[in-house]
Amino acid sequence: MDLKKEKIFKVRKANIKDAKFTFNLFNENVSNKKFFTKKKINFNDHLKWYENRIKKKFFYICYAKERIGFLRLENISKKDLSVSIAIGRKYQNKNYGKNFFEEILDKKIIKKYNIWAFIKSKNLASNKFFKTLGFKKKENKYRKEKYLKIFCKVKSER
């Protein structure tokens, strides 16, 4: 089902009111060992970090009747962004993440960048997710950890 065409969800830039949601979803993913961070964070530390990130304008929220997930892009060079995406458990495996990410990739401001995904090798769901979106396994100059798989979506391929 193409959730974008059905208007099942909307996308907007993250704001300060999303801090608690992103905090809870981040810590849930840490608990499930989906993120590189192994330690949960406290809310005050998250809030400081979060306030800085939403100023950079590459932090998005997917929502319907409630928030579904977040997607954050970070500059790693003038032409490259890294991606972090998290979808709430009850919305996983229902194409929300895929459709949410595709909508972000279609944004004019994002189209001028290559998008890099750094994923734990053991995170099979994320590996499959990025391959489904057309990301290809690539060598990179940014990270070299052995437990990592790296995928890239090159701007000319979109």
One Martini backbone bead per residue (centre of mass of N, CA, C, O) as a GRO file, in nm:
protein
  158
    1MET     BB    1   0.096   0.036   0.023
    2ASP     BB    2   0.051   0.380  -0.046
    3LEU     BB    3   0.056   0.608   0.203
    4LYS     BB    4   0.083   0.878   0.052
    5LYS     BB    5  -0.172   0.854  -0.133
    6GLU     BB    6  -0.367   0.797   0.124
    7LYS     BB    7  -0.300   0.995   0.364
    8ILE     BB    8  -0.199   0.856   0.647
    9PHE     BB    9   0.042   1.064   0.652
   10LYS     BB   10   0.278   1.300   0.790
   11VAL     BB   11   0.521   1.567   0.738
   12ARG     BB   12   0.763   1.724   0.960
   13LYS     BB   13   0.925   1.928   1.141
   14ALA     BB   14   1.087   1.938   1.411
   15ASN     BB   15   1.018   2.005   1.759
   16ILE     BB   16   1.012   2.058   2.095
   17LYS     BB   17   0.747   1.874   2.132
   18ASP     BB   18   0.928   1.604   2.039
   19ALA     BB   19   1.132   1.525   2.263
   20LYS     BB   20   0.992   1.291   2.416
   21PHE     BB   21   0.948   1.105   2.178
   22THR     BB   22   1.248   1.077   2.088
   23PHE     BB   23   1.349   0.974   2.356
   24ASN     BB   24   1.179   0.713   2.374
   25LEU     BB   25   1.261   0.592   2.096
   26PHE     BB   26   1.559   0.581   2.143
   27ASN     BB   27   1.559   0.400   2.402
   28GLU     BB   28   1.416   0.164   2.269
   29ASN     BB   29   1.647   0.110   2.058
   30VAL     BB   30   1.864   0.055   2.264
   31SER     BB   31   1.725  -0.187   2.403
   32ASN     BB   32   1.710  -0.337   2.101
   33LYS     BB   33   1.992  -0.295   1.955
   34LYS     BB   34   1.977  -0.073   1.695
   35PHE     BB   35   2.186   0.106   1.810
   36PHE     BB   36   2.505   0.203   1.890
   37THR     BB   37   2.411   0.276   2.140
   38LYS     BB   38   2.414   0.128   2.482
   39LYS     BB   39   2.303   0.385   2.634
   40LYS     BB   40   2.093   0.541   2.799
   41ILE     BB   41   1.931   0.847   2.826
   42ASN     BB   42   1.871   1.143   2.954
   43PHE     BB   43   1.662   1.404   2.918
   44ASN     BB   44   1.856   1.647   2.948
   45ASP     BB   45   2.062   1.553   2.738
   46HIS     BB   46   1.865   1.528   2.506
   47LEU     BB   47   1.763   1.821   2.498
   48LYS     BB   48   2.028   1.951   2.420
   49TRP     BB   49   2.073   1.791   2.163
   50TYR     BB   50   1.797   1.847   2.024
   51GLU     BB   51   1.804   2.155   2.001
   52ASN     BB   52   2.045   2.149   1.805
   53ARG     BB   53   1.922   1.968   1.575
   54ILE     BB   54   1.662   2.138   1.494
   55LYS     BB   55   1.830   2.381   1.377
   56LYS     BB   56   1.936   2.210   1.109
   57LYS     BB   57   1.662   2.102   0.944
   58PHE     BB   58   1.705   1.752   0.953
   59PHE     BB   59   1.425   1.702   1.124
   60TYR     BB   60   1.171   1.447   1.133
   61ILE     BB   61   0.813   1.389   1.138
   62CYS     BB   62   0.586   1.123   1.175
   63TYR     BB   63   0.222   1.141   1.126
   64ALA     BB   64  -0.105   1.116   1.253
   65LYS     BB   65  -0.266   1.081   1.533
   66GLU     BB   66   0.032   1.009   1.584
   67ARG     BB   67   0.339   0.941   1.640
   68ILE     BB   68   0.573   0.731   1.452
   69GLY     BB   69   0.847   0.900   1.375
   70PHE     BB   70   1.199   0.946   1.287
   71LEU     BB   71   1.424   1.171   1.095
   72ARG     BB   72   1.783   1.200   1.060
   73LEU     BB   73   2.016   1.441   0.933
   74GLU     BB   74   2.376   1.453   0.874
   75ASN     BB   75   2.652   1.619   0.831
   76ILE     BB   76   2.971   1.490   0.669
   77SER     BB   77   2.953   1.690   0.425
   78LYS     BB   78   2.882   1.887   0.157
   79LYS     BB   79   2.750   1.599   0.002
   80ASP     BB   80   2.688   1.452   0.289
   81LEU     BB   81   2.460   1.223   0.456
   82SER     BB   82   2.332   1.098   0.747
   83VAL     BB   83   2.118   0.837   0.879
   84SER     BB   84   1.825   0.837   1.103
   85ILE     BB   85   1.581   0.585   1.197
   86ALA     BB   86   1.251   0.578   1.368
   87ILE     BB   87   0.999   0.338   1.456
   88GLY     BB   88   0.738   0.248   1.598
   89ARG     BB   89   0.644  -0.062   1.675
   90LYS     BB   90   0.332  -0.049   1.568
   91TYR     BB   91   0.458   0.060   1.266
   92GLN     BB   92   0.603  -0.175   1.185
   93ASN     BB   93   0.578  -0.344   0.886
   94LYS     BB   94   0.381  -0.095   0.718
   95ASN     BB   95   0.554   0.131   0.540
   96TYR     BB   96   0.625   0.393   0.693
   97GLY     BB   97   0.932   0.418   0.667
   98LYS     BB   98   0.951   0.412   0.360
   99ASN     BB   99   0.756   0.650   0.295
  100PHE     BB  100   0.893   0.859   0.469
  101PHE     BB  101   1.173   0.849   0.333
  102GLU     BB  102   1.081   0.911   0.044
  103GLU     BB  103   0.976   1.193   0.109
  104ILE     BB  104   1.249   1.308   0.194
  105LEU     BB  105   1.409   1.240  -0.072
  106ASP     BB  106   1.211   1.448  -0.240
  107LYS     BB  107   1.344   1.681  -0.127
  108LYS     BB  108   1.517   1.939  -0.248
  109ILE     BB  109   1.731   1.973  -0.013
  110ILE     BB  110   1.819   1.656  -0.034
  111LYS     BB  111   1.892   1.590  -0.342
  112LYS     BB  112   2.204   1.713  -0.319
  113TYR     BB  113   2.258   1.443  -0.163
  114ASN     BB  114   2.422   1.200  -0.012
  115ILE     BB  115   2.316   0.891   0.145
  116TRP     BB  116   2.407   0.755   0.461
  117ALA     BB  117   2.421   0.416   0.601
  118PHE     BB  118   2.479   0.304   0.935
  119ILE     BB  119   2.501  -0.048   1.012
  120LYS     BB  120   2.444  -0.312   1.177
  121SER     BB  121   2.501  -0.629   1.083
  122LYS     BB  122   2.269  -0.758   1.281
  123ASN     BB  123   2.058  -0.557   1.140
  124LEU     BB  124   1.847  -0.692   0.923
  125ALA     BB  125   1.615  -0.489   0.890
  126SER     BB  126   1.791  -0.248   0.798
  127ASN     BB  127   1.925  -0.378   0.562
  128LYS     BB  128   1.660  -0.429   0.405
  129PHE     BB  129   1.546  -0.144   0.404
  130PHE     BB  130   1.775  -0.004   0.234
  131LYS     BB  131   1.756  -0.189  -0.011
  132THR     BB  132   1.457  -0.122  -0.079
  133LEU     BB  133   1.549   0.195  -0.129
  134GLY     BB  134   1.833   0.160  -0.310
  135PHE     BB  135   2.062   0.094  -0.151
  136LYS     BB  136   2.421   0.065  -0.156
  137LYS     BB  137   2.699  -0.090  -0.113
  138LYS     BB  138   2.982   0.081   0.046
  139GLU     BB  139   3.251   0.255   0.051
  140ASN     BB  140   3.432   0.456   0.301
  141LYS     BB  141   3.564   0.751   0.497
  142TYR     BB  142   3.405   0.757   0.785
  143ARG     BB  143   3.376   0.436   0.849
  144LYS     BB  144   3.544   0.112   0.993
  145GLU     BB  145   3.381  -0.086   1.128
  146LYS     BB  146   3.328  -0.432   1.140
  147TYR     BB  147   3.004  -0.412   1.240
  148LEU     BB  148   2.955  -0.271   0.955
  149LYS     BB  149   2.717  -0.134   0.735
  150ILE     BB  150   2.724   0.028   0.412
  151PHE     BB  151   2.507   0.271   0.267
  152CYS     BB  152   2.408   0.425  -0.054
  153LYS     BB  153   2.251   0.726  -0.191
  154VAL     BB  154   2.282   0.862  -0.486
  155LYS     BB  155   2.175   1.144  -0.634
  156SER     BB  156   2.184   1.025  -0.938
  157GLU     BB  157   1.974   0.775  -0.850
  158ARG     BB  158   1.695   0.972  -0.814
   0.00000   0.00000   0.00000
